[in-house]
C-alpha cells in the first residue's frame, strides 16, 4: 500500500491509498474504527436534501428559496460547478471549491410565464475528479404550479 499521509499516534483522519482495489480508509485510533469505501463512493458527493420541491399559484407570489447542502468523502480540494436545466430555476452560487467543509446552494424558482402544471428538472453539481474526470451528482427538483381560482 502507498499511503498519501504519514501515520501519527494521535491522528484521526482520512488516508487515501492504492492497491489492487482502490478504497478510502478512515482510521480513528481512539475509536478503533476502520472504514473501507469503494473509490467511487469516496469521491461521490452527498447531499441534503436528496430532492427539492416547490409549489406556487400561477401569477402569484414567488415560492421561498430552498437550500441544498453538499459534501464529499475526502479531504482533497476540488473545483465544482452547479447548473440547472431550466430557465425557471436559478442556483447561487454557481461554482466554487470544496475540501472538507459542507457547501450550500440556494435554489430559487420564478413562476413568471409558467402555465399551471408540473415541472421537473435537476440541479447538477459537477466536481473535478481524478485524471481529468468529472463526477456528476443530480438533485431532482419539482415545481407544481396551480391555476388561479376566480371568485364571483
C-alpha positions as CSV (number, residue, x, y, z in Angstrom):
1,X,0.0,0.0,0.0
2,X,1.1,3.5,-0.8
3,X,-0.1,5.9,1.9
4,X,-0.6,9.5,1.0
5,X,-0.4,10.6,4.6
6,X,2.0,9.6,7.3
7,X,0.7,8.0,10.4
8,X,0.7,9.9,13.7
9,X,-0.1,8.4,17.0
10,X,-2.9,10.9,17.7
11,X,-4.2,11.1,14.1
12,X,-7.9,10.7,13.5
13,X,-8.1,11.4,9.8
14,X,-8.7,10.0,6.3
15,X,-5.9,8.4,4.2
16,X,-6.1,7.5,0.6
17,X,-4.1,4.5,-0.6
18,X,-3.9,2.5,-3.8
19,X,-3.7,-1.3,-4.2
20,X,-5.4,-3.8,-6.4
21,X,-8.7,-2.3,-5.4
22,X,-8.8,1.4,-4.7
23,X,-10.5,2.3,-1.4
24,X,-10.8,5.1,1.1
25,X,-9.6,4.2,4.6
26,X,-10.7,6.1,7.6
27,X,-8.8,5.2,10.8
28,X,-9.6,6.6,14.1
29,X,-7.2,5.4,16.8
30,X,-9.3,6.5,19.7
31,X,-12.5,4.8,18.4
32,X,-10.6,1.9,16.8
33,X,-12.7,2.3,13.6
34,X,-11.6,1.2,10.2
35,X,-13.9,2.1,7.3
36,X,-13.3,0.9,3.8
37,X,-15.2,2.6,1.0
38,X,-15.1,1.8,-2.8
39,X,-13.1,4.5,-4.5
40,X,-16.1,5.8,-6.4
41,X,-18.1,6.2,-3.2
42,X,-15.2,8.1,-1.6
43,X,-15.3,10.6,-4.5
44,X,-19.1,11.0,-4.7
45,X,-21.0,13.9,-3.2
46,X,-23.5,13.5,-0.5
47,X,-26.4,16.0,-0.5
48,X,-29.1,17.1,1.9
49,X,-31.9,17.1,0.9
50,X,-31.8,14.5,-1.9
51,X,-34.6,16.3,-3.8
52,X,-36.3,19.7,-3.7
53,X,-40.0,20.5,-4.3
54,X,-41.6,23.9,-4.9
55,X,-45.3,24.9,-5.3
56,X,-47.0,28.1,-6.2
57,X,-50.0,29.7,-7.8
58,X,-49.9,30.9,-11.4
59,X,-49.4,34.7,-11.3
60,X,-48.9,34.5,-7.5
61,X,-46.0,35.1,-5.1
62,X,-42.7,33.5,-5.8
63,X,-42.1,30.5,-3.6
64,X,-39.4,30.8,-0.9
65,X,-35.9,29.7,-1.9
66,X,-34.6,26.4,-0.6
67,X,-31.1,25.2,0.2
68,X,-29.1,22.1,-0.9
69,X,-26.1,21.3,1.3
70,X,-23.4,19.1,-0.2
71,X,-20.1,17.5,0.9
72,X,-17.6,14.8,-0.2
73,X,-15.9,11.9,1.4
74,X,-12.2,13.0,1.2
75,X,-10.0,16.0,2.0
76,X,-8.8,16.8,-1.5
77,X,-9.7,20.3,-2.6
78,X,-11.7,20.2,-5.8
79,X,-13.5,22.7,-8.1
80,X,-17.2,22.4,-8.5
81,X,-19.9,24.0,-10.7
82,X,-23.7,23.8,-10.4
83,X,-26.1,24.0,-13.3
84,X,-29.8,24.0,-13.9
85,X,-31.6,22.6,-16.9
86,X,-34.5,25.0,-16.8
87,X,-35.0,28.8,-17.3
88,X,-37.5,28.9,-14.4
89,X,-34.8,27.9,-11.8
90,X,-31.7,29.7,-10.6
91,X,-28.8,28.4,-8.4
92,X,-26.5,30.5,-6.3
93,X,-23.5,30.3,-6.1
94,X,-22.9,28.6,-9.4
95,X,-19.3,27.5,-8.7
96,X,-16.6,27.2,-6.0
97,X,-14.1,24.9,-4.4
98,X,-14.8,22.2,-1.8
99,X,-12.5,20.3,0.5
100,X,-13.7,19.0,3.9
101,X,-16.4,21.6,4.5
102,X,-20.1,21.4,3.7
103,X,-21.1,23.8,0.9
104,X,-24.6,25.2,0.3
105,X,-26.5,26.2,-2.8
106,X,-29.6,28.4,-2.8
107,X,-32.2,27.2,-5.3
108,X,-34.9,29.6,-6.4
109,X,-37.8,29.4,-8.9
110,X,-39.6,32.0,-11.0
111,X,-43.2,31.4,-11.8
112,X,-43.4,34.3,-14.4
113,X,-44.8,33.0,-17.7
114,X,-45.4,29.4,-16.4
115,X,-48.8,27.8,-17.0
116,X,-50.5,25.6,-14.4
117,X,-48.8,22.2,-14.4
118,X,-46.0,20.1,-13.1
119,X,-42.4,20.9,-14.0
120,X,-39.2,19.0,-13.3
121,X,-35.5,19.5,-13.7
122,X,-32.3,18.8,-11.7
123,X,-29.6,20.7,-10.0
124,X,-26.4,19.1,-11.4
125,X,-23.2,19.5,-9.4
126,X,-20.0,18.7,-11.3
127,X,-16.9,18.1,-9.3
128,X,-13.4,17.9,-10.8
129,X,-12.2,14.3,-10.3
130,X,-9.1,12.4,-10.7
131,X,-7.2,12.3,-14.1
132,X,-9.4,14.9,-15.7
133,X,-12.7,13.1,-15.0
134,X,-15.8,14.9,-13.8
135,X,-18.1,13.5,-11.1
136,X,-21.7,14.5,-11.5
137,X,-24.4,14.5,-8.8
138,X,-28.0,15.3,-9.8
139,X,-30.6,16.5,-7.3
140,X,-34.2,16.3,-8.7
141,X,-36.3,19.5,-8.5
142,X,-40.0,19.6,-9.0
143,X,-42.3,22.6,-9.3
144,X,-46.1,22.4,-9.1
145,X,-47.9,25.5,-10.4
146,X,-51.7,25.6,-9.7
147,X,-54.1,27.7,-11.7
148,X,-55.7,30.8,-10.3
149,X,-59.2,30.5,-9.0
150,X,-61.7,33.1,-10.0
151,X,-64.2,34.5,-7.4
152,X,-67.6,35.6,-8.4
